[in-house]
Amino acid sequence: MKRALSAALLTLAASFTAVAQETPAGQPPPPQRQGAAEQRGARREMRRMRGMRMLMRARRHEHARALRELNLSTQQIERMRTLRQGAFESTRQQREELRGLLGARRQAGGALTEAQRARAKQLREEMHAARLRTRDEVLAALNADQRTRLEQLKAEHKARRGQLRERREQLRQRREELRQRRQQQ
């Protein structure tokens, strides 16, 4: 008796779940899940963006570490701060105009007129010249010992970048070898 009752209850529960999973006639079916290729593409893009953020953060930390190692005086720190703020304010108009041109390019589907391209190039050159002027002024604020230490730090950083580049190339080669092995199997 108990077995028959249990079997009837299980059958009844299974029929309720089957009916609950059916979509009513007036409602659209649930949206389809993304395909595997789209999911891989989205994950790849997220990893790329995360990597870019990490690189930017690392670059900021590297600059801060270099400044700490130079043992700057409070006067030098204040001078550099005012130089950076002045450069930022002096290029504000160029940055805003360039941002507007890039927004126009985005709205136009990736195309700018010849005049707009020329103006964007001119703005970039002006901003580059301003960066170089600021860099020269910052270097002028350093004493001779600090300049030599800065050159040493730059050389060390360049050597580390070279090592990382070599390591990255080795990893790419290994990945390519693994892909080729998988394709052969």
N, C-alpha and C positions, 0 to 999 in steps of 0.2 A: 504494500500500500504506500509506504513512504517512498519507495523507488518510483512508483508510477506518478506520485504527486511531484517529486523532484524533477522527473523527466518532463512533465507537463509544464512546470514552472520554467525550466530551462528553454523549452521550445517557445513558450510565450515571450520570454525575455529576448530571445534571439529574433523573433518576428518584430518586436517593438524597435530594436536597434536597426533592423533592416529598413523599416518604414521611416524612422527618424533620419536616416542617411539619404533618402531620396529627396530630390529638390521638388518643391511644389511647381505646378504647371505655370504659374504667373511669374515666377522668379527666374532670373538668369542664372546660369551655372556659375560656380565659383571661378575666379580668375585662374588661368593656367600658371603653373610655376615657370620660372625662367629656365631656359635650357642650360645644359652644362657649359656650353661655350660662353654664353652671356655671363654666367656666374663666375667662370674663370677670368673673363675679361674684367669684371667688376672687382674681383679680389686683387687682380694684378694692378689695377689702377689705384686701389686703396693702399697696397704695399708701396707703390711708387710715391704716392703723396706722403705716406708716413716716412719713407726714406728721405724725402726732400725736407720735411720738417726736422728730422733728426740731424741732417747735415747743417741746416741753418742754425739750429741750437748749438751744435758742436762748434760751428764757426764763431758764434758769439762768445762761447766759453773760451775758445782759443784766443780771441782778441783780448778778453778780460784777463786771462792768465798772462799774456804777453805784457799787458800794461802793469800788472802787479810785479812782474819780474824786472821791470825797468826802474823800480823804486822812484817813482815820480814825486816831486814835491807838491805841496798843496797848491802853490802858485801855478805850477805846470798843469796840474789837473784842471784847475779853474780856467786856465788859458785854452786848453784843448776843448773843454766843454763849450766855451764861448765861440771858439772857431767852428765847432760842429753845428751849434745852433745857428750861427750866422750863415753858414753854408746851406743849412736846411731851409732857412727863411729866404735866402737869395734865389733858390731854385724852385720855390713853391709854385710860381706862375708857370714855369716850364713843365713841371710835373703835372699840374692840373691840365694844361693844354694837351700834353701828350696822352694823358689818361682819357681825355675827351676824344682824341683822334683814334685811340685804340677801341673805345666804345663804339665810335662810328664804324670802324672796320668790322666789329663784331655784328653790328646791326645790318651792315651791307653784305653780309655773307662772306667776309674775309677779303674784300677788295677795297682798296683806297684809290682815289684819283692820283694822278701823277703829282699834282701840287701838294696833296696831303702827304704823300710819301716823302716828298722833298722836305716838307715842313717837319715831319716826324724825325727825319735824319738830322736836320739842323738842330732840333731840340735835344736829341741824344748827344750830339757833339758838344753843345753848350753845357749840358749837365756833366759830361765827361771832363771838359775843361775845368769846370768848377770843382769837381772831385780832385783833379790833379793839383789845382791851386791850394785847396784845403790840405791835401797831403803834404805839399811842400811847406806850408805854414806850420803844420804840426811837427814836421821834422826839424824845422828851424827852432822850435821851442825846446828841443832836446839838446842836452850837452853831448860832448864827444863820446864819453863812456856809454851813455845811453844809446847813442846811434850805433856804436859797434855791437852792443848787446842785442839791439834790435836786428841787426844784420845776421848775427849768430842764430837768433830765434827763427828768422826767416829761412836760413839754410837748413836748420833742423826740421822745420815744418815741410820744406820741399823734399827732403830725404824721406820723411815719413810718408808723404803723398806718393813718392815713387815706389816705396815698398808696398803700400796698399794697392797701387795700380797693378803691380806685378802679381800680387796675391789674387786680385780680382780676375786677371787674365788667366791664371792657373785654374781658378774655379770655373770660368767659362769653358775652358778646354775640357775639363773633367765632365762638365754637364753635357757638352757636345759628344764626347765619347760615350757617355751613358745613353744618350738618345740614339746614337748609331747602333749600339749593342741591342737596344730594345727593338729597333726596326728590323735588325737581322734575325731576331728570334721569331 
